[in-house]
Amino acid sequence: MYWTDTGYLLNKNNYSENSVIIDVFTLKHGKISAIVYGGSSKKNKKDLQIGNKILVNYNSKNENKVGYFTTELVRPVSPFFFDDKRKISCILSASSILKVLLPERQTNEKIFDSFENLISALFSNKWIVPYIYWEQLLVKELGFDLNLFEEKTNNSKSNLKSIVVNGTSLKIPELFILKNKNNNIYDKQIKEALQFNKQLLVANFYDGSNYKIPKSRIFLETYYN
């Protein structure tokens, strides 16, 4: 089996002295893992940064066995943000979440396009809200749309709506009900929205043992108080 596609590097692990196994989220072939021979060389190591967009040529003699990639850099992403801890945490968080939650070899162009839009948003100052809504879209596309939840009115003084997720009532963050999201958004509102999304992810996907919330996702949340 041989094909060529473009995608984003989600993860890499050492395989041998000179090789690595990488996970790539591709446009036409979904998430796929393969060996990159010579992947730990100086040149390849520079190109194979988490979040970078790469061209992959895939080759495998048996669909049930791990194949191998040859790669070319299409668009560097991570190197632009090495000095920005928040944005690097965002890249690592989104990549780690996709690595765990995406099914193997199943295409999803909507999730791919949304991730690509998120990467583009990182090159602006207004990127954290797009990240928050990216998590919401991901939850929806993986089968847990908000219409699956029982909505009710919160009787507290704030009179905000809440939703029930797996029997637990969660207050909808203020960020999601702002009429004009172009106004100033405070760190407290961002953290509240990130915590809400984390609860959705934990309730629907992460069991706390085999699958845990990525550390990079936790770090991202700590930057907002």
PLY file of the C-alpha trace (Angstrom):
ply
format ascii 1.0
element vertex 225
property float x
property float y
property float z
element edge 224
property int vertex1
property int vertex2
end_header
0.00 0.00 0.00
1.37 3.39 -0.98
-0.11 6.87 -0.74
0.85 10.51 -0.27
-0.96 13.01 1.94
-0.45 16.13 4.03
-1.06 16.35 7.74
-0.02 17.61 11.15
2.45 15.88 13.42
0.68 14.91 16.65
3.27 12.82 18.44
6.65 11.11 18.06
8.52 8.44 20.00
11.96 6.94 19.62
11.90 3.60 17.81
15.55 2.74 17.42
18.86 4.53 17.51
18.10 6.43 14.31
14.35 6.05 13.83
11.11 7.34 15.34
7.45 6.41 15.22
5.21 9.38 14.52
1.45 9.95 14.65
0.15 12.21 11.88
-3.37 13.56 11.39
-3.76 13.57 7.62
-6.46 15.13 5.47
-7.46 12.08 3.41
-6.35 9.15 5.56
-7.10 10.29 9.10
-4.74 9.62 12.00
-2.03 7.13 11.23
1.20 5.96 12.85
4.33 4.88 10.98
8.09 4.61 11.30
10.39 7.31 9.98
13.80 5.79 9.34
16.47 8.33 10.14
13.84 10.41 11.95
16.24 11.27 14.76
18.81 12.80 12.38
19.57 16.49 12.81
17.60 17.50 9.71
14.55 15.34 10.36
14.53 16.16 14.06
14.24 19.83 13.15
11.34 19.22 10.78
9.50 16.72 12.97
8.25 19.15 15.60
4.80 18.64 17.13
2.26 20.77 15.26
4.30 21.14 12.08
2.50 20.48 8.80
4.26 17.81 6.78
3.94 15.86 3.54
4.04 12.12 4.18
4.66 9.30 1.73
3.30 6.12 3.30
4.39 2.62 2.39
3.29 -0.67 3.92
3.34 -4.26 2.70
0.61 -5.28 5.13
-2.29 -3.07 6.24
-2.26 -4.74 9.67
1.38 -3.89 10.36
3.10 -0.58 11.03
4.27 0.98 7.78
6.83 3.67 7.26
6.86 7.32 6.20
9.19 9.52 4.28
8.44 13.14 5.13
8.88 16.67 3.86
8.23 19.86 5.78
5.28 21.83 4.37
4.82 24.49 7.04
6.75 24.99 10.28
4.48 25.89 13.19
6.01 25.14 16.59
9.33 26.98 15.99
7.45 30.29 15.77
6.19 29.86 19.33
9.11 28.36 21.25
9.26 31.55 23.33
5.51 31.61 24.01
4.62 29.08 26.69
0.87 29.56 26.31
0.82 28.96 22.58
3.19 26.00 22.81
0.92 24.52 25.50
-2.01 25.07 23.14
-0.28 23.22 20.30
0.77 20.35 22.54
-2.66 20.18 24.17
-4.60 20.05 20.90
-2.16 17.56 19.37
-2.26 15.28 22.42
-6.06 15.34 22.54
-6.29 14.42 18.86
-3.69 11.69 19.27
-5.80 9.95 21.92
-9.34 10.66 20.72
-9.16 10.31 16.95
-9.92 6.81 15.67
-7.20 5.24 13.56
-7.41 5.70 9.78
-10.80 7.43 9.79
-11.02 10.68 7.88
-12.78 13.71 9.31
-12.28 16.77 7.14
-14.28 18.99 9.48
-11.96 18.24 12.42
-8.94 18.59 10.13
-10.11 21.99 8.85
-10.90 23.16 12.37
-7.41 22.19 13.55
-5.87 23.99 10.59
-7.92 27.10 11.44
-6.73 26.85 15.04
-3.11 26.74 13.91
-3.71 29.85 11.79
-5.33 31.61 14.77
-2.13 31.12 16.78
-0.42 33.64 14.53
-2.74 36.34 15.90
-3.27 37.72 19.39
-6.83 36.38 19.61
-6.26 32.64 19.71
-7.46 31.31 23.06
-11.19 31.69 22.29
-10.76 29.85 18.96
-9.01 27.10 20.94
-11.92 26.86 23.39
-14.42 26.60 20.55
-12.18 24.10 18.79
-12.52 21.79 21.80
-16.29 22.25 21.67
-16.40 21.34 17.99
-14.20 18.30 18.60
-16.54 16.99 21.30
-19.48 17.50 18.94
-17.83 15.83 15.94
-16.89 12.81 18.04
-20.54 12.23 18.85
-21.33 14.20 22.00
-23.25 17.23 20.80
-24.89 19.43 23.42
-28.30 18.34 22.19
-27.61 15.02 23.90
-27.70 16.76 27.25
-30.74 17.73 29.25
-30.90 21.53 29.47
-32.42 23.29 32.42
-32.44 26.72 33.98
-30.15 27.41 36.87
-32.14 29.03 39.69
-29.16 30.82 41.21
-28.86 34.59 41.18
-26.78 34.46 38.01
-29.73 32.79 36.23
-27.32 31.13 33.80
-28.30 27.96 32.02
-26.72 24.65 32.90
-26.51 21.28 31.22
-26.52 17.77 32.58
-23.63 15.56 31.51
-23.80 11.94 32.61
-25.99 12.89 35.54
-23.89 15.87 36.62
-25.18 19.44 36.26
-22.63 21.86 34.80
-23.10 25.59 34.66
-22.54 27.01 31.19
-19.57 29.44 31.35
-20.17 33.13 30.93
-17.95 33.17 27.84
-20.45 31.02 25.94
-23.38 33.34 26.59
-21.72 36.70 25.95
-23.66 38.63 23.33
-20.56 40.30 21.95
-17.47 38.10 22.14
-15.35 40.83 20.54
-15.35 42.77 23.80
-12.61 42.31 26.37
-12.56 38.78 27.74
-11.06 38.26 31.16
-8.77 35.47 32.32
-11.42 34.30 34.77
-13.92 33.78 31.93
-11.31 31.91 29.88
-10.40 29.61 32.76
-14.06 28.92 33.50
-14.61 27.91 29.86
-11.46 25.73 29.82
-12.59 23.99 33.02
-16.04 23.40 31.54
-14.55 21.86 28.39
-12.24 19.70 30.50
-15.27 18.35 32.35
-16.89 17.48 29.01
-13.74 15.72 27.84
-13.36 13.78 31.08
-17.04 12.83 31.20
-17.11 11.52 27.64
-13.63 10.33 26.77
-11.08 10.19 29.58
-11.43 7.51 32.24
-8.58 8.76 34.45
-6.55 5.54 34.17
-5.85 4.44 30.60
-6.69 7.86 29.21
-5.79 10.94 31.17
-6.09 14.62 30.34
-2.75 15.63 28.77
-0.39 17.54 31.05
-0.08 20.24 28.39
-3.86 20.80 28.65
-3.57 21.21 32.42
-0.64 23.62 32.00
-2.65 25.72 29.53
-5.40 26.13 32.09
-2.98 27.28 34.80
-1.99 30.34 32.76
-5.44 31.88 33.38
-6.60 32.94 36.84
0 1
1 2
2 3
3 4
4 5
5 6
6 7
7 8
8 9
9 10
10 11
11 12
12 13
13 14
14 15
15 16
16 17
17 18
18 19
19 20
20 21
21 22
22 23
23 24
24 25
25 26
26 27
27 28
28 29
29 30
30 31
31 32
32 33
33 34
34 35
35 36
36 37
37 38
38 39
39 40
40 41
41 42
42 43
43 44
44 45
45 46
46 47
47 48
48 49
49 50
50 51
51 52
52 53
53 54
54 55
55 56
56 57
57 58
58 59
59 60
60 61
61 62
62 63
63 64
64 65
65 66
66 67
67 68
68 69
69 70
70 71
71 72
72 73
73 74
74 75
75 76
76 77
77 78
78 79
79 80
80 81
81 82
82 83
83 84
84 85
85 86
86 87
87 88
88 89
89 90
90 91
91 92
92 93
93 94
94 95
95 96
96 97
97 98
98 99
99 100
100 101
101 102
102 103
103 104
104 105
105 106
106 107
107 108
108 109
109 110
110 111
111 112
112 113
113 114
114 115
115 116
116 117
117 118
118 119
119 120
120 121
121 122
122 123
123 124
124 125
125 126
126 127
127 128
128 129
129 130
130 131
131 132
132 133
133 134
134 135
135 136
136 137
137 138
138 139
139 140
140 141
141 142
142 143
143 144
144 145
145 146
146 147
147 148
148 149
149 150
150 151
151 152
152 153
153 154
154 155
155 156
156 157
157 158
158 159
159 160
160 161
161 162
162 163
163 164
164 165
165 166
166 167
167 168
168 169
169 170
170 171
171 172
172 173
173 174
174 175
175 176
176 177
177 178
178 179
179 180
180 181
181 182
182 183
183 184
184 185
185 186
186 187
187 188
188 189
189 190
190 191
191 192
192 193
193 194
194 195
195 196
196 197
197 198
198 199
199 200
200 201
201 202
202 203
203 204
204 205
205 206
206 207
207 208
208 209
209 210
210 211
211 212
212 213
213 214
214 215
215 216
216 217
217 218
218 219
219 220
220 221
221 222
222 223
223 224
